[in-house]
Amino acid sequence: MIPYTPLLLQTPADLGRAIRDRRLALGLTQADVAMQSGVSTPTVSAIENGKETARIGLVLQICRDLGLQLTAGV
């Protein structure tokens, strides 16, 4: 089991790094994630690189597929 480490996500780049780190921890390629999530490999790459125009629904789908939980707090 991969240990849980909370991260402060303040930018699209922060979220992209968290997604990339999770993917690598699971031993997956961008192509693996793309196939699993039903998106293109360039889309996964753009999200991991913090592209600000990435559709939030696709980002959340990839997070779910990777078992990455997002929470919000104040």
LINQUI-V553245 format. One record per helix or strand of 2 or more residues. SS is the DSSP state (helix for helix, strand for strand). FROM is the first residue (numbers start at 1). TO is the last residue. Records with the same first field share a line. If there is no record, write none. Layout:
SS: FROM-TO / FROM-TO
//
This chain:
helix: 12-25 / 30-37 / 41-48 / 56-65
//
